[in-house]
């Protein structure tokens, strides 16, 4: 067996990718698949890719809406069904981006709560080696008002955080 034919065993990694409905997170997932998980011919990995979607709870302050009408159980049930459908759709789209991966275990996880806290908690709980996220690229003013999930996680999570910024040109997103 020559040195060129030798198979190199690489330590298995747990890679957590936070996904949502936005193109930015799908670009980050695609980037991670192409740059972190695609192995060369003489390298085998047993990496685990964990796709995480966080459902943001619907805020219902009272059973009365602004006009004084009661929210019916049907409306609340419809809101929950819609939220579940969106989560499943995002996960299916994410799995399709991972369909060609070999020697990589792909897991999906759906959590409820504030994405900033839920992503950090899952990263810590699972002991991931790296967290990959997209960024919306908000300017300083919008970020101050809306908050930045990626900035929050970069400061709070103990593992390395890779924030993938989507290029501005439309041709770069079709990779």
Secondary structure, DSSP 8 states (H G I E B T S, - for coil): --TTT--EE----EEEEEE-SSHHHHHHHHHHIIIII---TTEE---EEEEEEEE------SSB-TTS-B--HHHHHHHHHHHHHHHHHHHHHHHHHTTT-SS-EEEEEEEES-HHHHHHHHHHHHT-SEEEEEE----HHHHHHH--HHHHHHHH-SSEEEEEE--SSGGGGG-
